[in-house]
Amino acid sequence: METTATIDDFHRLDIRVGTILDASPLEGARKPALKLEIDLGPEIGVKRSSAQVTVHYPPDKLIGRQVLCVVNFPPRRIAGVQSEVLTLGLPDANGDVVLIRPDFAVPNGGRMF
């Protein structure tokens, strides 16, 4: 059964845009993943995230790409790395992650509304 969300539910999520500064394989992960360092602007700073995006994104092709992240979830430890933000994506036809990003460059730290 689906639950209807309210606008207040949406406002509780803090979704920001950031630029990937570094990407490298996440050693020890159960499923292939990358460790990302994302600049989320002066208010939030640089945060780490782990993301299972290896099918579509070689690490070097992610540097400089803007992505959307939930910044107010509690950190999680994944394969020995503290993942501080949740990088958002959508499944393709095979279930592999496609990252969500703005069509045009926007200032890091901008909040989705």
Secondary structure, DSSP 8 states (H G I E B T S, - for coil): ------HHHHHHS-EEEEEEEEEEE-TT-SS--EEEEEE-HHHH-EEEEEE--TTT--HHHHTT-EEEEE-SS--EEETTEEE-SEE-EEE-TTS-EEE---SS---TT-B--
